[in-house]
């Protein structure tokens, strides 16, 4: 897998896109296809909203807002941001960690966590300017001539990893992957296939954050994808599972303290 040197500035710049996806869902959880994304970084245009059905936290076939595709910036790029969970503690009660084959999506793709794959398989997109238009796929909505970045935090990081694996293996598109606080997504075969097909990929994890350590089993069936980049918020935040996992904690550490940390996590 080719990769570029880790650039903290790029990682920090993607924080607001992840936060905007998360905040949009919390603000209007029943709004599946929002016409705008509040707090979207300036200079970017909303192209598509992303919907998936949530089988983990509220088993349902109804689609929910999970993220978006935007275009803009200088130089111009496309960014897909996928939201994470509402609270870190939800992982322990609700995730389904059984492994299931990913081969039907990516040839030789090994096995992935059932809970993540069940959500990912429902992915569709909608046109925010045409709320009555039928949902459709994502790949043909991406301009192949403009660089594409896929980013996510927590559950969003796991879903982003599946999306990058699918897109890289099955289309000419070669997205960059920048994820934060991702759990393990699949087995060693999946990780190897992901590495073979992907290009720039950075999986950023906070050493005291528990979520990047799961799932865990005695046979070590679950493996992280490369390339991992460790940060350490110990001594910089209040000792708390939620604070170690919080996106703002990640961005605060990556920025050398320049980006604000949540007030509840201050020492």
Secondary structure, DSSP 8 states (H G I E B T S, - for coil): -------HHHHHHHHHHHHHHHHHHHH-TT-SS-SS-TT--TTEEEEEEEEEE-SSSS--SSEEEEEEEEEETTTTEEEEEE---S-TTHHHHH----EEE-TTTSTT--EEEHHHHHHHTT-EEE-TT-TTS--B-SGGGS-TTS-EEEEEETHHHHHHHHHHHHHHHHSS---EEEEES----B-HHHHHHHHHH--SEEEEEETT-SGGG-S--TT---B--S-EEEE--TTTS-S-HHHHH-HHHHHHHHTTT-S---GGG--
